[in-house]
Amino acid sequence: MLKPGDAAPSFRTKDHEGREVSLEKLRGKRVVLWFYPKADTPG
């Protein structure tokens, strides 16, 4: 379990357009992850 102030582990995921996003490439920037169930969207 991460605690406040811990570094996030590196991972990869896809954005809303299907492009791969790597946390490693965003290191040092502020990042917000917003998980939204695709079943509730038109996409």
Buried (B, 14 or more C-beta within 10 A) or exposed (E): EEEEEEEEEEEEEEEEEEEEBEBEEEEEEEEEEEEEEEEEEEE
